[in-house]
Amino acid sequence: MRRVHPEFAYQARELAEQIEGVLGDPPDRKNYAAMTQALVSEYAKGGGIEDLNMMAFALVDVIEFHDPKALLADAEDFEFGDPARVFGAASCAGAEAKKMLEAIEENHPDLGRQAIITAFLHKHPRMWDDDDTSLDQLAQGDEGDDVDDEENTATEEFTRIFDQEGEQ
């Protein structure tokens, strides 16, 4: 397991929720296919929305990954990385999907790098580990040093200042 940048972990979770939302309940595969095809077409023309999740959504079903180690290594830094290495680690089958990937590399190399890594992390969740920021994890190792002691407690006189009923 390899740690990835927390923003990549967040984006991978967001992509999963976006896919689930477009599919709906019960899943509408025709709607999903129409949505992804529209995105692929827009990005292939050199247009498309400059949005990480939309780009990852367009890529996720048509992209193939050839160098997972390179992608995981680049996933450690969200802002700075090597777009050429990431684009070299992936490819798309099909004429329009290939054209889309080329257009993204030409027009949005940094955002495309992030989208490819996000799609990779979404498709391969067992290859990476997210930082656990749950309250249980954050409390682990806490020795209870925030327990009140007599020195730091408010006196009765002080608390009466704020006691509305005590004034009456």
N, C-alpha and C positions, 0 to 999 in steps of 0.2 A: 504494500500500500504506500502510496506517495501522497504527501500533503500538497494541496493546491491552494492558490491564493483564495482568500475568503470571498472575494467578489466573483471569481469563476464558479465557486460552489453555489453562491447565491443565483447567478445567472443560469446555471444548469437546473436548479430547482424551479426557477421562473419559467424556463423553457418547457419543463415537464408540465407545469400548471397551464401554460398557454396551449400546449398540444391537447391536454385533457379538456380544456375549455372549448376549443374549436371542435373537437370530436363530439362533445356533448354526451348526454345520458338520456336515452341509449345512443351509442356511437353512430354518428352519421358520416360514414366513410366518403360518400359522394361530396358532401360539403367540405370535408377535410382535404380531399384530393383537389377540388376546385380551388381552394384557398392556397394550397402549396403550389399548384401549377401557375396561378396568377402571380405569386411572388417570384417563382423561378423565371417566368417570362419578363417581368419588370426588371429584375436584376440582370438578366441576360442582355437586355437592351441598353444597359449602362445606367439605368435609373434606379428606382426603388427607394424605399425609405432608409435613411441613415440611422438605423436602430439595430442594436446588437441582437436583441431577441427575434426581431423579424428576419434578419439575415440568417441567424442560426436556424430558425424555423424553416426557411427556404432550403437550407442545406441539409438538414438532418436526415431526410429520407433518400437523398440522392448521392450523398458523399460516401466515399470509401477511404479508410485510413490505412496507410502503409508503414508508418513509423510511429507506433504508440509511445515509444520512449522519448522521442523528440517532442511530441505533443505534451506529454506529462512534464517534461523538463521546462517547456515554455509556459506551462500552466502555473508555475510558481510565482510569476510576476505578471500582474494584470496590465499595467501601464506600458511597460517596456519589454520588448521581446524581438524576435527575429521573424518578421512576416515571411521572408523567403523560405526559411526553414519549415515554417508551419504549412505554407502552401505546397512545398515540396513533399510534405508528409501525407498529403491527401490528394484525391482526384475524384472526378465525377464521371459516371458512365452516361452515355446519351449526349447527343449533339447540343441540345439546349442547356442541359445541366453543365456541360463542359464550358460552353460560352458564358454561362452565368459565373462560374468560378473564375474564369479569366477576366471578366469584367469587374468582378469584386476585387481581384488582385490589383488590377490596373487603377480603379477608381477609389477604392477604400482599403488599402493594404492593412492598416492598423486595426480598423474595425473588423475587417475580414478575418484577420488573425484571431481576434477575440471570438468571433462567431464560430470559426472552425473548432477552436478549443472547446467552446461551450457545447457545440454539437457532439464532439468527441466525448466529453465528460458525461453528457446526457446518455449517450449510447453505451458507455462503458462504466457504469457506476461502481463496479467492484474493483476497478483498477486504481482508485484514488480514495483518499480519506479527507473528510471535512473536519475542520476544527470544531470540537464540541463546545459550544458556548451556552449550553443549557445551565440552568441555575444549579442543578446537582453537581455538574462538572466544575462550575465556578466556585462552589462552596467546598469542594474537595480540598482537604488540607487546611481548611479554616480552623484555627484553634480557638475560636470563640473569644477573640480579644476585644470584641465589641460588646461584651457583656457589661452591663452597668455595675459600677461599684459605688460605694457610699460617697466617694469624693466628687463624682460627676453627676450625682442625682440632684434634682431641683429640691430646694427646701420648701417646706409647707408655706412659708411666708411668700415665697416667689410664686407658687402656684395659685395662691389666693388672689393675686393681682389679676389673673385671667379668669377667675371663677365668677361668672355672672350672677349666680345664685347667692354667693357669699356676700354680695353687696346689699342684698335686700334685707 
